[in-house]
Amino acid sequence: MRTYILLSLALVAFVAVVQAKAEPERCKCLITRKLSEVRDFFRSDPLGQRLVAPGRDLTAICQKLHLKIHEVLKKYVKDLLEEEEEEDDSK
């Protein structure tokens, strides 16, 4: 009886290890398949193609906004540094 319990526990442990090794591969295949479906939706489906155009416009707007914010922050930091230098010179 003890032998059967020991063998069944060893079998369960072996199956658990094999299952744990197979799980990432299964997830990877599932994720790849879902990403492929999404890509096909945006490439071939008329609704997906209509969604792409505003997405591109939004991306362009965000890029311009990023550049504007960068310019304003650069000017602000430059002004702060100049102000600090003026305060140091006056002391």
N, C-alpha and C positions, 0 to 999 in steps of 0.2 A: 504494500500500500504506500509506504513512504517513497519507494522508487517511482511510482506513478506520479505522486505529488511533485517530486523533484523534477521528473522529466516534463511534466506539464508546466511547471514554473519556468524551466529553461526554455521551453517552446514559446511561452508567452513573452519572455524577455527577448528572444530572438525575433519574434514577429514585431514587437514594439520597436526594436532597433531598425529593422528593415522598413517598417512603416515611417519612422522618423526620417530615414534617408530619402524615401520616395516622396514625402510631403512637399519639400521645396520644388522638386521638379514638376509636380502636379500644379502647384501654385504658379510657377513660372509659365507653364503652358496656358493656364487659364488667363493670366494677365496678358500674355502675348495675343491670345485670341480676342480678348475684349478690346485691346488697343487697335487691333486690325479692324474690328467691326466699327469702331469710332472713326478711324481714318477713312474707311470705305464710305461711311455715312457722309462725311464732309466732302469727299471727292465725287461721289456719284449721285447721291440723293438730292433732288431739287431743293428741298427744305434746308439741307445741310449747306448747299452752295449759297443759298440766300443768307445764311447765318455767318458765312465766312467774310463777306464784304464789310459788314459793320464791325466785325472783329478786327479786321485789318485797319479800319479807320480809327478804332479805339486804340490800337497799338501805336499808330502814328501820333495820335494826340498825347498818349502817355509819354512817348519819347520826347516830344517837344516840351511837355510839361517838366520832365526830368531835367532837360537842358536849361530851361528857364530857372528852375529852382536852384540848380547848380550855379548859374551866373549870379543870382541874387545872394546866395550864401557866400560866394567868393567875394563879392563886393562888400558884404557886411563884415566878414572877417578882416578884409583889408582895411576897412574903415576903423574897426576896433584896434587893430595893430597900430595904425597911424595915430589914433587917439591916445593909445598907451605910450607911444614914443613921445608925443607932445607933452604928456603929463610928466614923463621922466625927465625931459629936457627943462621943464619949468621948475623943477625941484632943485 
